[in-house]
Amino acid sequence: MDPLKYFCGVDVSKDFFSVAVKNGKFVVKDKIFAMDKEEFEGFERIVKDFKEELLIGMESTEIFNFLTKKRSEGKSYKEAVIATSTKLLRTIYALLNENRCFK
């Protein structure tokens, strides 16, 4: 198996998402997309351009907010991280099991 050549970081917010593709040293592509179908298709074209050479990492504000909520409920940091990890794993399992995308 060949090593991956590119990493794509995706930062998701309410109205838009930001994408940066890096090759280890340099940013190859850097773009902000609106939260609509047409813009997502633009992101999809970027992913297809890199084919199997791309690893995608995604930041989800929802997960961070869940962690913050658990801390505000009085949970210790360790308890909050475990609860957040469990939520994230259940979400990933459901997505894989139902063959659908994260929304």
MODELLER restraints for C-alpha pairs under 7 A, 6 or more apart:
rsr = mdl.restraints
at = mdl.atoms
rsr.add(forms.Gaussian(group=physical.xy_distance, feature=features.Distance(at['CA:4:A'], at['CA:53:A']), mean=4.89, stdev=0.5))
rsr.add(forms.Gaussian(group=physical.xy_distance, feature=features.Distance(at['CA:4:A'], at['CA:54:A']), mean=6.12, stdev=0.5))
rsr.add(forms.Gaussian(group=physical.xy_distance, feature=features.Distance(at['CA:4:A'], at['CA:55:A']), mean=6.94, stdev=0.5))
rsr.add(forms.Gaussian(group=physical.xy_distance, feature=features.Distance(at['CA:5:A'], at['CA:23:A']), mean=5.84, stdev=0.5))
rsr.add(forms.Gaussian(group=physical.xy_distance, feature=features.Distance(at['CA:5:A'], at['CA:53:A']), mean=5.35, stdev=0.5))
rsr.add(forms.Gaussian(group=physical.xy_distance, feature=features.Distance(at['CA:5:A'], at['CA:54:A']), mean=6.55, stdev=0.5))
rsr.add(forms.Gaussian(group=physical.xy_distance, feature=features.Distance(at['CA:6:A'], at['CA:21:A']), mean=6.52, stdev=0.5))
rsr.add(forms.Gaussian(group=physical.xy_distance, feature=features.Distance(at['CA:6:A'], at['CA:22:A']), mean=5.51, stdev=0.5))
rsr.add(forms.Gaussian(group=physical.xy_distance, feature=features.Distance(at['CA:6:A'], at['CA:23:A']), mean=4.53, stdev=0.5))
rsr.add(forms.Gaussian(group=physical.xy_distance, feature=features.Distance(at['CA:6:A'], at['CA:24:A']), mean=6.99, stdev=0.5))
rsr.add(forms.Gaussian(group=physical.xy_distance, feature=features.Distance(at['CA:6:A'], at['CA:53:A']), mean=6.02, stdev=0.5))
rsr.add(forms.Gaussian(group=physical.xy_distance, feature=features.Distance(at['CA:6:A'], at['CA:54:A']), mean=4.84, stdev=0.5))
rsr.add(forms.Gaussian(group=physical.xy_distance, feature=features.Distance(at['CA:6:A'], at['CA:55:A']), mean=6.43, stdev=0.5))
rsr.add(forms.Gaussian(group=physical.xy_distance, feature=features.Distance(at['CA:7:A'], at['CA:21:A']), mean=5.58, stdev=0.5))
rsr.add(forms.Gaussian(group=physical.xy_distance, feature=features.Distance(at['CA:7:A'], at['CA:22:A']), mean=5.29, stdev=0.5))
rsr.add(forms.Gaussian(group=physical.xy_distance, feature=features.Distance(at['CA:7:A'], at['CA:23:A']), mean=6.45, stdev=0.5))
rsr.add(forms.Gaussian(group=physical.xy_distance, feature=features.Distance(at['CA:7:A'], at['CA:54:A']), mean=5.59, stdev=0.5))
rsr.add(forms.Gaussian(group=physical.xy_distance, feature=features.Distance(at['CA:7:A'], at['CA:55:A']), mean=4.88, stdev=0.5))
rsr.add(forms.Gaussian(group=physical.xy_distance, feature=features.Distance(at['CA:7:A'], at['CA:56:A']), mean=5.96, stdev=0.5))
rsr.add(forms.Gaussian(group=physical.xy_distance, feature=features.Distance(at['CA:8:A'], at['CA:19:A']), mean=6.72, stdev=0.5))
rsr.add(forms.Gaussian(group=physical.xy_distance, feature=features.Distance(at['CA:8:A'], at['CA:20:A']), mean=5.56, stdev=0.5))
rsr.add(forms.Gaussian(group=physical.xy_distance, feature=features.Distance(at['CA:8:A'], at['CA:21:A']), mean=4.26, stdev=0.5))
rsr.add(forms.Gaussian(group=physical.xy_distance, feature=features.Distance(at['CA:8:A'], at['CA:22:A']), mean=6.39, stdev=0.5))
rsr.add(forms.Gaussian(group=physical.xy_distance, feature=features.Distance(at['CA:8:A'], at['CA:54:A']), mean=6.75, stdev=0.5))
rsr.add(forms.Gaussian(group=physical.xy_distance, feature=features.Distance(at['CA:8:A'], at['CA:55:A']), mean=6.02, stdev=0.5))
rsr.add(forms.Gaussian(group=physical.xy_distance, feature=features.Distance(at['CA:8:A'], at['CA:56:A']), mean=4.64, stdev=0.5))
rsr.add(forms.Gaussian(group=physical.xy_distance, feature=features.Distance(at['CA:8:A'], at['CA:57:A']), mean=6.15, stdev=0.5))
rsr.add(forms.Gaussian(group=physical.xy_distance, feature=features.Distance(at['CA:9:A'], at['CA:19:A']), mean=5.72, stdev=0.5))
rsr.add(forms.Gaussian(group=physical.xy_distance, feature=features.Distance(at['CA:9:A'], at['CA:20:A']), mean=5.33, stdev=0.5))
rsr.add(forms.Gaussian(group=physical.xy_distance, feature=features.Distance(at['CA:9:A'], at['CA:21:A']), mean=6.46, stdev=0.5))
rsr.add(forms.Gaussian(group=physical.xy_distance, feature=features.Distance(at['CA:9:A'], at['CA:56:A']), mean=5.98, stdev=0.5))
rsr.add(forms.Gaussian(group=physical.xy_distance, feature=features.Distance(at['CA:9:A'], at['CA:57:A']), mean=4.96, stdev=0.5))
rsr.add(forms.Gaussian(group=physical.xy_distance, feature=features.Distance(at['CA:9:A'], at['CA:58:A']), mean=5.95, stdev=0.5))
rsr.add(forms.Gaussian(group=physical.xy_distance, feature=features.Distance(at['CA:10:A'], at['CA:17:A']), mean=6.77, stdev=0.5))
rsr.add(forms.Gaussian(group=physical.xy_distance, feature=features.Distance(at['CA:10:A'], at['CA:18:A']), mean=5.73, stdev=0.5))
rsr.add(forms.Gaussian(group=physical.xy_distance, feature=features.Distance(at['CA:10:A'], at['CA:19:A']), mean=4.73, stdev=0.5))
rsr.add(forms.Gaussian(group=physical.xy_distance, feature=features.Distance(at['CA:10:A'], at['CA:20:A']), mean=6.79, stdev=0.5))
rsr.add(forms.Gaussian(group=physical.xy_distance, feature=features.Distance(at['CA:10:A'], at['CA:57:A']), mean=6.12, stdev=0.5))
rsr.add(forms.Gaussian(group=physical.xy_distance, feature=features.Distance(at['CA:10:A'], at['CA:58:A']), mean=4.65, stdev=0.5))
rsr.add(forms.Gaussian(group=physical.xy_distance, feature=features.Distance(at['CA:10:A'], at['CA:59:A']), mean=6.21, stdev=0.5))
rsr.add(forms.Gaussian(group=physical.xy_distance, feature=features.Distance(at['CA:11:A'], at['CA:17:A']), mean=5.55, stdev=0.5))
rsr.add(forms.Gaussian(group=physical.xy_distance, feature=features.Distance(at['CA:11:A'], at['CA:18:A']), mean=5.17, stdev=0.5))
rsr.add(forms.Gaussian(group=physical.xy_distance, feature=features.Distance(at['CA:11:A'], at['CA:19:A']), mean=6.61, stdev=0.5))
rsr.add(forms.Gaussian(group=physical.xy_distance, feature=features.Distance(at['CA:11:A'], at['CA:58:A']), mean=6.10, stdev=0.5))
rsr.add(forms.Gaussian(group=physical.xy_distance, feature=features.Distance(at['CA:11:A'], at['CA:59:A']), mean=5.09, stdev=0.5))
rsr.add(forms.Gaussian(group=physical.xy_distance, feature=features.Distance(at['CA:12:A'], at['CA:18:A']), mean=6.60, stdev=0.5))
rsr.add(forms.Gaussian(group=physical.xy_distance, feature=features.Distance(at['CA:12:A'], at['CA:59:A']), mean=6.27, stdev=0.5))
rsr.add(forms.Gaussian(group=physical.xy_distance, feature=features.Distance(at['CA:12:A'], at['CA:60:A']), mean=5.96, stdev=0.5))
rsr.add(forms.Gaussian(group=physical.xy_distance, feature=features.Distance(at['CA:12:A'], at['CA:61:A']), mean=6.83, stdev=0.5))
rsr.add(forms.Gaussian(group=physical.xy_distance, feature=features.Distance(at['CA:13:A'], at['CA:61:A']), mean=6.75, stdev=0.5))
rsr.add(forms.Gaussian(group=physical.xy_distance, feature=features.Distance(at['CA:15:A'], at['CA:34:A']), mean=6.22, stdev=0.5))
rsr.add(forms.Gaussian(group=physical.xy_distance, feature=features.Distance(at['CA:15:A'], at['CA:35:A']), mean=5.63, stdev=0.5))
rsr.add(forms.Gaussian(group=physical.xy_distance, feature=features.Distance(at['CA:16:A'], at['CA:32:A']), mean=6.83, stdev=0.5))
rsr.add(forms.Gaussian(group=physical.xy_distance, feature=features.Distance(at['CA:16:A'], at['CA:33:A']), mean=5.49, stdev=0.5))
rsr.add(forms.Gaussian(group=physical.xy_distance, feature=features.Distance(at['CA:16:A'], at['CA:34:A']), mean=4.30, stdev=0.5))
rsr.add(forms.Gaussian(group=physical.xy_distance, feature=features.Distance(at['CA:16:A'], at['CA:35:A']), mean=5.01, stdev=0.5))
rsr.add(forms.Gaussian(group=physical.xy_distance, feature=features.Distance(at['CA:17:A'], at['CA:32:A']), mean=5.80, stdev=0.5))
rsr.add(forms.Gaussian(group=physical.xy_distance, feature=features.Distance(at['CA:17:A'], at['CA:33:A']), mean=5.34, stdev=0.5))
rsr.add(forms.Gaussian(group=physical.xy_distance, feature=features.Distance(at['CA:17:A'], at['CA:34:A']), mean=6.50, stdev=0.5))
rsr.add(forms.Gaussian(group=physical.xy_distance, feature=features.Distance(at['CA:18:A'], at['CA:31:A']), mean=5.92, stdev=0.5))
rsr.add(forms.Gaussian(group=physical.xy_distance, feature=features.Distance(at['CA:18:A'], at['CA:32:A']), mean=4.32, stdev=0.5))
rsr.add(forms.Gaussian(group=physical.xy_distance, feature=features.Distance(at['CA:18:A'], at['CA:33:A']), mean=6.19, stdev=0.5))
rsr.add(forms.Gaussian(group=physical.xy_distance, feature=features.Distance(at['CA:19:A'], at['CA:30:A']), mean=5.71, stdev=0.5))
rsr.add(forms.Gaussian(group=physical.xy_distance, feature=features.Distance(at['CA:19:A'], at['CA:31:A']), mean=5.37, stdev=0.5))
rsr.add(forms.Gaussian(group=physical.xy_distance, feature=features.Distance(at['CA:19:A'], at['CA:32:A']), mean=6.19, stdev=0.5))
rsr.add(forms.Gaussian(group=physical.xy_distance, feature=features.Distance(at['CA:20:A'], at['CA:27:A']), mean=6.63, stdev=0.5))
rsr.add(forms.Gaussian(group=physical.xy_distance, feature=features.Distance(at['CA:20:A'], at['CA:29:A']), mean=5.61, stdev=0.5))
rsr.add(forms.Gaussian(group=physical.xy_distance, feature=features.Distance(at['CA:20:A'], at['CA:30:A']), mean=4.38, stdev=0.5))
rsr.add(forms.Gaussian(group=physical.xy_distance, feature=features.Distance(at['CA:20:A'], at['CA:31:A']), mean=6.58, stdev=0.5))
rsr.add(forms.Gaussian(group=physical.xy_distance, feature=features.Distance(at['CA:21:A'], at['CA:27:A']), mean=5.74, stdev=0.5))
rsr.add(forms.Gaussian(group=physical.xy_distance, feature=features.Distance(at['CA:21:A'], at['CA:28:A']), mean=5.41, stdev=0.5))
rsr.add(forms.Gaussian(group=physical.xy_distance, feature=features.Distance(at['CA:21:A'], at['CA:29:A']), mean=5.06, stdev=0.5))
rsr.add(forms.Gaussian(group=physical.xy_distance, feature=features.Distance(at['CA:21:A'], at['CA:30:A']), mean=6.47, stdev=0.5))
rsr.add(forms.Gaussian(group=physical.xy_distance, feature=features.Distance(at['CA:22:A'], at['CA:28:A']), mean=5.35, stdev=0.5))
rsr.add(forms.Gaussian(group=physical.xy_distance, feature=features.Distance(at['CA:33:A'], at['CA:39:A']), mean=5.52, stdev=0.5))
rsr.add(forms.Gaussian(group=physical.xy_distance, feature=features.Distance(at['CA:63:A'], at['CA:84:A']), mean=6.76, stdev=0.5))
rsr.add(forms.Gaussian(group=physical.xy_distance, feature=features.Distance(at['CA:66:A'], at['CA:84:A']), mean=6.51, stdev=0.5))
rsr.add(forms.Gaussian(group=physical.xy_distance, feature=features.Distance(at['CA:67:A'], at['CA:80:A']), mean=5.73, stdev=0.5))
rsr.add(forms.Gaussian(group=physical.xy_distance, feature=features.Distance(at['CA:67:A'], at['CA:81:A']), mean=6.55, stdev=0.5))
rsr.add(forms.Gaussian(group=physical.xy_distance, feature=features.Distance(at['CA:67:A'], at['CA:84:A']), mean=5.72, stdev=0.5))
rsr.add(forms.Gaussian(group=physical.xy_distance, feature=features.Distance(at['CA:70:A'], at['CA:80:A']), mean=5.34, stdev=0.5))
rsr.add(forms.Gaussian(group=physical.xy_distance, feature=features.Distance(at['CA:71:A'], at['CA:77:A']), mean=6.60, stdev=0.5))
rsr.add(forms.Gaussian(group=physical.xy_distance, feature=features.Distance(at['CA:71:A'], at['CA:80:A']), mean=6.00, stdev=0.5))
rsr.add(forms.Gaussian(group=physical.xy_distance, feature=features.Distance(at['CA:95:A'], at['CA:101:A']), mean=6.33, stdev=0.5))
rsr.add(forms.Gaussian(group=physical.xy_distance, feature=features.Distance(at['CA:95:A'], at['CA:102:A']), mean=6.84, stdev=0.5))
